[in-house]
Each structure stands twice: as C-alpha cells, then as structure tokens.
Amino acid sequence: MHHKILSDSILSTENAATSAGVESHKDDLKVQADKDRVEGSVASKADTNKIKCKNEAHFVDRATQTLNFSKREIGCSPEHPCRTFSATANQWDIYDAYQHRHEESIKQSCYPAAVANTVKILEKMVHQNAVADIVQDFACFEDEADRFRGQEGVLLPLWKFQHKKARRFSVTALCWSSKYPQLFAVGLGSVDYISKQEGGLIILYSLKNSFLPEHIFPTTSGVKCLDIHPQHPSLLAVGFYDGCVAIYSMGKKGLKPVCKGTVPEPSSFTNPVFQVCWQNNETDNNHRFVSVDADFRVLSWTQIKHELFCTEMLRLSLTDDPSDEEQLQNLPGGTSLDFHKQIDHVYLVGTVQGKIHKCSECHSDKFLMTYDSHSSEVCTVKWNHFHPRVFISCSFDRTVKVWDDTIK
C-alpha cells in the first residue's frame, strides 16, 4: 500500500513538473511576441515620422506595362550639290532678268478668266460713258451743211486708235470682222522693202474700247496682209513680208501662231505675200485659205491639226531660160485676190502690170477672162456683196473703176 502511494506521488510530481515546463515555455513565447510587437510598433513610428522628398510637380513613380514599338528610320540621299559655278553677266543681262521676273509677277497677279471677262465688260461700259457724245455721233450724225456742198462731203473723225508699241511701224493691212462689226484687225510692218524688216505687230481693236487693244501679237517679220475668218472670228490668217503665212487664234493663250507655213519651193528672190483670203468650201472640217504673192503663185493652204499644207492653184510659167532678167521683170506678180461671194471656185487676181485676171479652181492652167484695167499696179480688187456680176478695183494710177464681169 505504501508502495502504491509512493508511486502515485512520484507520478503526480512528474506531471506537475511537466505542466510547469509547458507553462514556462508559453510564458517565454508571450514575452518574445510582446518584444516583437514593441519593436514593430517602434519601426512603424519611425517610418511614419520619416519625411518623403517629392519634386515640384508632385510626381509619383508607378510601374506600368506598355507596348513599345520598334524604332524605324527613313532616309534619303539627295544629289550632291554643285560646289563650283562660273558665269559672266553684264548690266543688260541683269536688267533682262529683273524685267522677266517683273513680267512673271504681273502674270501671277492677273485676275482669273471669269473675273477678267467681267472686268473687261465693266471697262467697256466705263469707256462708253466717258465718250457718250462720240457714241451718239457714230449712231446718228448728220451734217446739215452737206445740202449746200453739192458733190463734196465732210468726214467726221470719231475715234483714234494708237498704241505705244506701234509707234515705229507703219499700218500695212486692215480687216473687219464679219461676225462682230465692232472688231477689226490691224497689221503693222514696214513699207521700206529695200532695208531689212525688223518685225511687226498684229493688233485687234474694238469700237467699244478705243483706249486699249483687245489682243497684241508680235511677229518676226513685217505683216503684209491679214483676214479674219467669217464663221470663226477667233482665227486670223496672216501673210508676211518674208513669204510665210500663219494662223493666229485669239481664243488661246500665248503670243505664238497656231501654225505657220512656208512655200516649199522658194524662188531665187524673196517675195512677200500680198493677199490672203479664207475659203468657204472647207473640206473635212479643216480650215482653208488662199494666198497670192509677188511671183504670181496662187497657193491654197489647209490646216491639219497644227500644220499647214500647201497646194498650188495657179502659177505663170517662165521661159526655158530662168536667168532671163527681162522675163523676170515682166512677170506679172499678183498683188490682190478676192473670191466670188456666190460661186466659191471663181476668183479675181490683180497684178503689178495693172491687169485683172478672172480665174477658176477648176481650170488651173488658164484664165477665164483678162481685163486691161489700169496703167499701174492694181492695189485691191473686190467682188460686190449684192450684185454677182459687179466688182471694183483701185490702182496706183489714182483711179477707182467698177466692172461688169460679162463686159471685157
């Protein structure tokens, strides 16, 4: 019994020791935890008391994920510039360069086409208001004194057309437009046939504005004759002193002719073109005109696109010896030309010897009739617009004659 009690006391003592150890371990853990808690609180207080350094914009860095594109480069290599340049220039070259630049600036500052037409109409209206008295005289002028003058009359000058570029030239040709009665063309050149020709001008005026011309075309040779197309008034056929012919268009921009032609077989001496005349019987919608020059060649010119093609209608045959100067002097050179108003293939040709030949396109080897009209060179010959058998001629012999083609 005593042994059992002793063993129970030993067990109870071991149990008490074990429980005491466990409790002491728990106390150590609590102390360590309290210590860690105190240290953590001290560290957190130190962190809160620490001052953060920020920039002026209060920028805060944040980590982000973005799509970064790959870098690409595009480059070009121009031509190597010229490092050395040399040229010679005088005062005239510098002046011409500045003058060209000034003209280009004027062209760029011009009005558009629609505005330019409106300004031109307003300009004509202002001009007519400025010369209202002359316009009234042109419409209904009648001089009461003509009743007492008999056969003599008085001409009333109305307008005077002049241009500064035409001061050194002489008027060599005139032509009215049949479609626009107020429009006419003036050919300018030189009447001195011995000296060298120094160019010419073609100027178109309108009675609605006598201050400024409608168009100006400079030419390389003197103008001898011109004619405005009856159905297409924007086309102008021109004959020059050097034997060339050309067609100018008033509807297109530029100062150069639409097309220009020369005689394919020139003679040994230069012959000016004395007369050009548009033809009504145009084939294949191609414009056609006829010219006559000093060696009596009547040539037909046809415009096909931008070229002129020539065919010979009439030519006086020379002798077998072309060096015979007397024959060349007696050669009846043509000075004037006009087609019949109703019969398209019949035309008249005036010559230097004072004769008038009636010709036809159907018979290119002979004349239908010859009229010994004047004692000197025939200046102009014209068919009557109302009577089909009557024509008129004038000459340097100071006479004007009216003819009936049925009477030789």
Secondary structure by P-SEA (a helix, b strand, c coil): caaaaaaaaaaaaaaaaaaaaaaaaaaaaaaaaaaaaaaaaaaaaaaaabbbbbcccbbbbbbbbbbbbbbbbbbbbcccccccccccccaaaaaaaaaaaaaaaaaaacccaaaaaaaaaaaaaaaaaaaaaaaaaaabbbbccccccccbbbbbbcbbbbbcccccccccbbbbbcccccbbbbbbbbccccccccccbbbbbbccccccccbbbbbcccccccccccccccbbbbbcccccccccccccccccccccccccccccccccccbbbbbccccccbbbbbbbcccccbbbbbbcccbbbbbbcbbbbbccccccaaaaaaccccccccccccccccbbbbcccbbbbbbbccccccccccccccccccccccccccccccccccccccbbbbbccccc
